[in-house]
Amino acid sequence: MNSLFRSIQDYSGEGIPFPDAVRRPDYRSSGPKRLMPQLQIKVPTLRRWGKKMAVVVDSAFFRNLGKMETVSDLSNSDIAWFVVCYDESHPVATITLNDPVLQTMERAVEGLTGGNPVPLECFESRIMEKLKSSGK
């Protein structure tokens, strides 16, 4: 990621610079492996202190989470998800913030571990494409 940050820092064009390497988001892996452990460690402490956890994610990540029940009031929540959307239709990209999604820790864990898997055929075809492109 260092090279990406350097290219962003050095970029002087309009909009967002194109990534300097081939990358793809791995929502099904990054949520449960990276975000969930942080929430499981931090939210109970914040809960004891009477505080809430704020999590900012982009809309593509949030759409890939499993179904999660929400709560209607901040006082009943542990986590406030702030879901942002990117608009690159103008020379300068903008970020739009949607209303926060309020949830308990338990519902957030369900969403992070219960996302929408791709169909088996799609998964297998992606693997075959990777094997072909790598020459194996």
N, C-alpha and C positions, 0 to 999 in steps of 0.2 A: 504494500500500500504506500510505502514511502515514495515510490516513483510517481504514483498518482497524485499525491499531495504536492510534490514538486511541480508536476505539470500544471496543476490548478494554480499554484502560486505564481508561476511564470506566464500564465495565459493572459493575453491581452485582447482577445477577440470578443465577439458578441455571443451571448448565451452561455451555456455550460460547455466546457471543453469535453471532447470525446475521450473516453478512457484510453489510456496509453497501452493497455494490455487487454486480452480477452478475459472478461470476468462475467460471472452470472450470479445473481442472488440465489442463495440456498436457504430459503425461508424455513423449510421443513427441518433443517438441521440447526440453523443458527438460533432459532427461537428456543427450542428445548435445551440445546447445549450451552448457550451463552446467556440468554436473557432470563430464562426461568431460574437457574441457580442464583442469579443476582437478586431476583425478586424474592425467592425463598429465604434468603439471608437477610435482606434489608426490610422487607415489609413487616415481619413480626416485631422488629425493634421499633419501627415507625408507629405501628399500631399501639404499642405500649405507651409511646409518647403522645398519642392522640394526633398523629400526623398522617398524611397521605403520600403515596408514591406517585410521582408524575413520570410518565413514559411517553416519549415522542417517537413516533414511527411513521413511515410513509404509508400511503394508502395501499400500495401493492403488498407490502408485508402484512398489513392488517387484514386484507382480503384473504390471505392465505392461512389465516388462523382458523381453527375450528369454531363451531358455533359456541357462543358464550352468552349466558344470561347477563343482563345489565341490572343495575339498581337505579332507582329514580332520584335518589338524593345523595349528595356528597357525604353526609354524615353516616350513611350506611355502606360506604365504599372503602376499599383499601387502596385501590389504584385508579388513577385518572389517565386514560390513554388519550393523548393528543395526536390525532391523525392528520398528517399534512399531505397536500397534493401539490405537485409541481406543474407549473404552466410555462411551457417553453415556446408558446406561440408568438411571443413578442421578442424584440432584440435582447431585452434583459429578462431573464427567467424570474418568475415570482413564485412564492410559496403561499398557499392558501391553507388556513387552519380551520378545520371543522370543529363542531362542538365536541367537548370532551366526552368520552365513553367511560362511564363509571362502573366499576366492577369490584367484586370481592377477590381476594387472592385465590380462593378455591376455584372460582369460575375462570380466572385467568390461566391457571394451570391446566384446566380442561381444554381451553382454547389452544394453548401452546403445544399440548401433546396430542390433540385430536384434530389436526388440520385435514385438509382435503387431499388425499393421495391421488396421484395420476393413475389412470388405468394401466393394467399390467402390459398391454400391447404397446402403449406409449413409452413406458419405462424400458421395455426390452428393445424397442426400435431406437431409442436414444443411445443405449449401450452399444448396439450394433453400429450406429453411425460413428460413435467415438472409436470403436475398434477399426473401422474402415479408414477413418481419417488418420489414425496413428500408424497405419500400415501393418497391423497385426492380423 
